[in-house]
Amino acid sequence: MSIQTTIEDKLKALEPTELVVENESHMHSVPPNSETHFKVTLVSERFEGLMPVKRHQQIYALLADELSGPVHALALHLYTPQEWNLRGAARPNSPNCLGGGRS
């Protein structure tokens, strides 16, 4: 099973109404077909009343194995359904990677 699929499966525990896991490894200085850099957009009622740090902690707990091993970077965009609707259901774009030491 791919790391992306594992991440998707584990995040379903939060009962998302929207879940998009994007492998952004190709945007970084890694070998082809790597699964090291991901962007997660997740919308869940479970985030109601939680500050962003508490939302992130839930994700970190679910993905502890992946974060301690193959996953190098994880961009998290976590919303309640109301916040998601206010955004117009739009996922943020990721910045271009500047690489280690390049500017």
N, C-alpha and C positions, 0 to 999 in steps of 0.2 A: 504494500500500500504506500502511496506517495505521502510525503510529509504534508503537502497541501490537503489531501483527503483526510488525513489524521486530524489536522487542525480543524477542518470543517466539521468532522464528526464530533470532536470534543466540545466545540462551541455550541452545538445544538442543545447542550444541557441548559443553556440560558434561554431556551425557547424563543429564538429570534423571530421577528416578523420580517426582517431583512438580514441577510448574511452574505457578504461577498469577501472571499479570501483570494487575494491576488498575489501570485508569485512574481516579485519584482527583481528577482536575482539577475535577470538578463540586463538590468540597468546598472549593474555594478561590476567591479573587476573580479569576477569569479569564473570558474570553468563553465563551459556550456552545460546546460541541463541541470544546473545547481538548484537547490531548494534551500536557500539560506536567508533570503530577504523577502518579507511578506508585508502586505498591507491588509488590514482587517477593517471592514466596515460592518458594524453590527448594531441592530436596532432591537431593543427589548424593553418590555414593561418592567423587567427586573431592575432596571437602572433608575426607576422613579425614586426620587428623593436621595439619590447617591451623588456625592461629589465625584468629579472625574477620577481622582486618585483611588477611590473605592471601586470604581468600575474597572480600572486597570488592574487592581489587585485580584479581582475575580478572574480576569483573563489569565494573569500570570499563574494563578493557582491551577487553573485547568490545563495550562500548557507548560507546566514546570519541566517535564521531561524533554520537550522539544527545545525549550529555551536553555536548558543546561547542556544541550548537545548540538544538533545540526542547525538550529535557527540562530543566525547571527544578529538579525535586526527584525523588529516587529513594530510597524506603525499602526497605532490603534485609533480608530474613529468610532466612538461609542455614543449612541444616542437613545433617548426615549422616543417613543412614537411621535409625541408632540414636537420634540426638538427636530426630528427627522422631517416632519411635515413643514416646519418653519424654514428648514433649509431648502425646501423644494425637492426633497428626496435626491439631493445631489451629493455624490462622493467627492471629496477633495482630491485634487491632483497631487501627485508626489513630485518633489523637486528632483532635478537632475542630480545624479551622484557626481561629486567632485573628486572622489577617490581619495585615498590616503595621501595627504600632503599636497595634493594638487589644489589650486584655487583659480 
